[in-house]
Amino acid sequence: MVTITMKYILALDQGTTSSRAVLFGESGLPVMTAQREFPQIFSHPGWVEHDAQEIWNSQLAVARELFKSGVDGLGLAPEAVTAIGITNQRETTVLWDRSTGTPLANAIVWQDRRTADRCAALHKEGRDALIQSRTGLVLDAYFSGTKLQWLLDTIPGARTRAQRGELAFGTIDSWLVWNLTGGRLHVTDASNASRTLLFNLHTMDWDDTLLSLFDIPRALLPRIVPTSGVLGQTDPALFGRAIPIASIVGDQQGATFGQACFSPGMAKTTYGTGCFMLMNTGQMPVPSHNRLLTTVGWQIPEATNSTATHTTYCLEASVFMGGATIQWLRDGLNIIRTAPEVEALAASVPDVDDTYLVPAFTGLGAPEWDSQARGALIGMTRGTTRAHIARAALEGIALQVVDVFNAMAKDSGISLAELRVDGGASQNNLLMQMQADFLGIPVVRPHVTETTALGAAYLAGLATGFWSDTRAIAAHWSVQQRFEPNMSAENRAAKLARWHQALSRAKGWARD
Ligand code: ADP
């Protein structure tokens, strides 16, 4: 091992399909990355599980990989890492034994639909308004509350053991911190807690009425710590030395922070498997009247070393099928071999020739929340080719984002001046140009699109003085490419009207 004078922040980015470790330097640029995939477990239709132990093993392995190889292949001294920041797939639910640290069951992943019936029953009891006003969420199986209830109802003796304080619940951030600290800390932050259906956005604490609605003993729950702040140290046995853990943030809120959306009205969209748009709405939660989610963005100290914190809230919209639509062209239709090929294929025709692809393969998320909607490809003639379908797929992604964008503008009363973008599919220039055209505002892609991990790093760096304040961080954000809208208002309105006709054909299609 060599002496290293450079200092870094290590971000642990625990995603739905892989665990990543990314090392960031003072300039906010990633200098090293390690990534490992882990198995997805589909034991019943509609169920999605992860082995929590595999999550931890893969996360530890990628972090150790960075220490082993280091920036120059000679190893990275643990003292070169000022702090660790954690970002994670949200809502995924883990239940473990406090004395052994062993999970009682596989983790139930956010995509898992097994508690849809429980949500329907609560809906019938008229609980939607209570839940929305306290949590900012819609009543859906996506969130942790009914998943945890299912585990307690299903595992023999679990609820009694939970009441005795023998068990711990956590989203993936809590599970990672528990393991990183050798079982010493059971904590979460408000950006993750606000996705559980158990957290009150106004009191910033677990809510007793909701806990009794879901029959969840309080003794199960982690302590809530600020999103940015030194919450503890890693077990020295893991990396050879104790390293401060200085942030915990849910992945989409992390990406919003990584995009430096620090002022109210700034927004980003991540084009990954799904598309996630988040808008910073400032220091008060903005209730949605258009079926978007109100969520905690981050809770950070007023200043370095200050114990006083302030909370930034966001409006959030999730589109289920974003880049996954392109995966379907590749794996379902076999009309492209790799995702990036879609761009040239779509660009080989000048327009979609009035063909629309509504990618409601798994129902529609915001703002429709129609679980009965199904995919539709409409308007084809004998002249339709795979190129038109590829182009319609890209338009289908961009048009869904327009719908959530408009819902967000209505809820927030803010009309955005520009949209910041990131995620795998944001590399597609044609898609980004379509997005600017259909929105009528510029779309801006930064140099660093590794924004989720970057957000966790920034939050950890702020807590440890690595970066002085958000102004210093915002100065690192720089434009790689800007896409200016190039479509008349008349054509835009006609396009959206036609899209909504196609959308109405896809809604409510599936029968029970
Ligand atoms: P996630 O974090 O959800 O796994 P990523 O941000 O890694 O997603 O992006 C991967 C997704 O982006 C895949 O669904 C893939 O189909 C899509 N994708 C990647 N490159 C392109 C491209 N050039 N054009 C369109 N879609 C793309």
Boltz pocket constraint, residues with backbone or C-beta under 6 A from the ligand:
constraints:
  - pocket:
      binder: B
      contacts: [[A, 15], [A, 17], [A, 271], [A, 272], [A, 273], [A, 274], [A, 322], [A, 323], [A, 324], [A, 325], [A, 326], [A, 327], [A, 339], [A, 340], [A, 341], [A, 342], [A, 343], [A, 423], [A, 424], [A, 425], [A, 426], [A, 427], [A, 428], [A, 431]]
      max_distance: 6.0
